[in-house]
């Protein structure tokens, strides 16, 4: 199907609060008052689920307070992202496969959903521990082997950051080689292009969405990259030089790092100047790995997920 090379994206007319996530053969969108998940089922039809959100004018204080809102947003994104990723995977099963799983007692969700919740939170915990091990423990352990590095705290922090970023880029590049991940990155591109079309105030049609850029400054990839960069700066002020001490400090300071990073990405998303362009540049560069040009069927999914999330009151949709 037709693809776009992003050479002539339409100018952005406003910045939307709506954000999303690529799923397995689907996309989740979260708006001020509504969340939605659209998936392409094995029979080719589109399955759409919607639910209520509270990210608008009446959002609780912890979603509005600077620094705090970054941490709560991060945790919420992890939980909802994993939940709907699992749901999207289940939707790819045929009726025969579902019946076979139930027959073998492999269905994870009980009548009250408690078994499913337990499995979900265990999955999130394992994922977080793996991320902490790879991007917090490992860089500090590697740099800790350098002779006399303890005497140079700032140099050590910079080297730890370089190793951390190298590991992150290498990890994202390697997983992008997997067939299923490639398709997920295509859905990620469809998500960005559809939001760009909405922000350009154009009708949400496949034709209009296809013309948009797949790169977006307020993407989760940009946020993660900012977390890595901010952690380098914060660790420069940590006086401890022992590897274990620095690991513990990194964990303690993680909420602060996440909070600062969230405020930076809000700043970059709301402004266009030399400083915000510098802040946005690494994340936008990473999106060349984490997004791919989608086909038209994926754009249809993104439109289906975004449409219910657009609030009637446009003022609620401003970032």
ZAZA-122542 format. One record per residue (C-alpha): residue in one letter; x, y, z. Coordinates in pm, whole numbers, padded with zeros to 5 digits, always signed. Example, Ala and Ser with C-alpha at 12.3 -4.5 7.8 and 13.67 -1.06 7.14 Angstrom:
a+01230-00450+00780s+01367-00106+00714
END
This chain:
x+00000+00000+00000x+00098+00362-00035x+00357+00506+00198x+00481+00854+00269x+00840+00973+00303x+00743+01249+00550x+00871+01519+00310x+00565+01745+00336x+00393+01707+00675x+00103+01943+00743x+00170+02229+00986x+00061+02170+01345x-00217+02406+01455x-00244+02299+01819x-00088+02048+02060x-00317+01767+02168x-00326+01593+02505x-00408+01266+02333x-00130+01011+02341x-00106+00650+02244x+00082+00325+02235x+00131+00062+01969x-00004-00281+02063x-00004-00620+01893x-00195-00555+01570x-00354-00255+01735x-00323+00085+01901x-00431+00229+02235x-00515+00600+02264x-00572+00797+02584x-00764+01123+02571x-00878+01371+02837x-01204+01185+02908x-01190+00865+02703x-00946+00584+02634x-00974+00349+02338x-00810+00037+02198x-00856-00066+01837x-00724-00399+01708x-00728-00577+01376x-00880-00919+01440x-00767-01234+01254x-01078-01214+01033x-00977-00864+00918x-01241-00668+01110x-01164-00389+01358x-01241-00447+01726x-01285-00129+01933x-01300-00094+02312x-01349+00235+02496x-01342+00334+02862x-01358+00646+03076x-01044+00848+03156x-00991+01140+03391x-00710+01346+03241x-00904+01665+03173x-01011+01964+03379x-01124+01753+03674x-00813+01536+03690x-00684+01470+04045x-00405+01685+04190x-00133+01427+04132x-00195+01446+03757x-00145+01824+03761x+00133+01886+04014x+00478+01944+03857x+00731+01661+03917x+00461+01445+04081x+00260+01420+03757x+00561+01277+03576x+00592+00984+03818x+00220+00907+03823x+00201+00931+03444x+00496+00692+03411x+00344+00433+03644x+00001+00464+03484x+00151+00421+03139x+00333+00106+03247x+00022-00053+03397x-00218+00042+03118x+00035-00031+02848x+00097-00384+02972x-00272-00447+03037x-00382-00355+02686x-00079-00519+02528x-00194-00848+02684x-00552-00782+02572x-00441-00713+02217x-00246-01040+02214x-00555-01230+02329x-00757-01078+02045x-00523-01237+01792x-00627-01586+01904x-00879-01770+01690x-01190-01919+01850x-01030-02264+01820x-00715-02146+02000x-00921-01984+02277x-01124-02302+02322x-00804-02508+02336x-00652-02279+02600x-00965-02294+02815x-00967-02671+02778x-00607-02689+02899x-00678-02448+03184x-00445-02178+03047x-00697-01897+03051x-00543-01634+03279x-00861-01446+03369x-01101-01578+03630x-01459-01464+03674x-01356-01169+03891x-01039-01097+03695x-00814-01148+04001x-00589-01409+03838x-00544-01185+03537x-00451-00889+03759x-00194-01095+03949x-00037-01217+03624x-00035-00861+03487x+00141-00710+03787x+00396-00991+03796x+00468-00922+03429x+00512-00551+03498x+00742-00623+03793x+00959-00857+03587x+00980-00599+03307x+01078-00320+03548x+01343-00537+03716x+01492-00627+03378x+01501-00260+03276x+01661-00159+03606x+01918-00436+03572x+02007-00340+03215x+02001+00040+03240x+02087+00107+03608x+02296-00181+03741x+02493-00286+03432x+02633+00058+03327x+02757+00130+03678x+02912-00215+03711x+03087-00183+03373x+03227+00165+03447x+03323+00051+03799x+03591-00173+03647x+03780+00127+03506x+04095+00189+03718x+04090+00498+03943x+03745+00603+03816x+03630+00658+04177x+03842+00972+04193x+03651+01141+03909x+03283+01156+04002x+03165+01370+03710x+03364+01173+03453x+03223+00853+03600x+02867+00986+03574x+02925+01083+03211x+03072+00742+03125x+02785+00563+03299x+02544+00772+03093x+02724+00695+02768x+02714+00321+02842x+02346+00348+02940x+02253+00526+02617x+02461+00284+02408x+02284-00013+02568x+01944+00148+02511x+02010+00226+02144x+02157-00120+02084x+01862-00288+02255x+01603-00094+02053x+01793-00158+01729x+01822-00531+01796x+01456-00585+01886x+01357-00386+01575x+01494-00676+01368x+01219-00905+01496x+00925-00944+01257x+00655-00883+01521x+00838-00578+01660x+00872-00434+01308x+00493-00446+01276x+00453-00290+01619x+00686-00008+01514x+00470+00041+01204x+00166+00076+01430x+00371+00322+01637x+00423+00525+01319x+00050+00510+01245x-00025+00639+01596x+00207+00940+01551x+00083+01022+01202x-00281+01013+01311x-00218+01240+01609x-00026+01476+01376x-00326+01482+01143x-00555+01563+01437x-00318+01842+01550x-00320+01981+01196x-00702+01996+01228x-00755+01788+00915x-01033+01530+00874x-00914+01190+00998x-00897+01006+00668x-00636+00754+00554x-00536+00993+00275x-00475+01284+00515x-00300+01074+00780x-00066+00914+00527x+00085+01258+00448x+00186+01331+00808x+00521+01286+00980x+00577+00974+01189x+00801+01165+01432x+00651+01335+01738x+00824+01539+02010x+00594+01418+02288x+00654+01048+02221x+00731+00796+02494x+01061+00716+02320x+01166+01080+02358x+01062+01069+02722x+01275+00761+02795x+01573+00917+02623x+01529+01231+02834x+01521+01015+03146x+01859+00872+03047x+02005+01218+02984x+01866+01373+03303x+01997+01080+03508x+02352+01165+03391x+02315+01522+03514x+02158+01423+03848x+02422+01157+03919x+02696+01419+03878x+02582+01559+04214x+02592+01226+04397x+02905+01225+04617x+02931+00846+04652x+03195+00664+04448x+03134+00297+04531x+02935+00109+04266x+02676-00031+04508x+02625+00310+04666x+02568+00468+04327x+02320+00197+04228x+02118+00257+04546x+02125+00634+04490x+02007+00587+04131x+01705+00392+04253x+01625+00647+04524x+01656+00938+04281x+01462+00769+03998x+01127+00938+04083x+01300+01278+04076x+01468+01198+03744x+01136+01084+03593x+00960+01393+03727x+01220+01633+03583x+01220+01450+03249x+00842+01477+03223x+00858+01853+03279x+01128+01881+03012x+00920+01693+02757x+00623+01917+02838x+00849+02217+02783x+00978+02076+02454x+00625+01989+02345x+00490+02337+02420x+00769+02546+02270x+00979+02566+01958x+01317+02731+02015x+01683+02634+02009x+01674+02487+02361x+01364+02272+02306x+01498+02160+01969x+01815+02038+02139x+01605+01862+02405x+01390+01696+02140x+01665+01600+01895x+01787+01273+02059x+01434+01138+02105x+01334+01227+01749x+01648+01055+01623x+01557+00742+01822x+01214+00740+01659x+01387+00654+01331x+01434+00314+01498x+01112+00285+01699x+00871+00397+01426x+00819+00271+01072x+00595+00390+00791x+00258+00213+00833x+00035+00067+00566x-00321+00193+00515x-00478-00086+00720x-00272+00026+01021x-00374+00387+00969x-00739+00272+00978x-00672+00119+01319x-00511+00440+01447x-00807+00649+01325x-01052+00410+01492x-00861+00437+01823x-00817+00815+01814x-01169+00920+01711x-01351+00829+02039x-01080+01006+02242x-01138+01350+02090x-01337+01553+02346x-01640+01757+02247x-01488+02058+02423x-01173+02135+02227x-01022+02335+02515x-00987+02008+02711x-00765+01868+02436x-00492+02132+02457x-00159+02002+02588
END
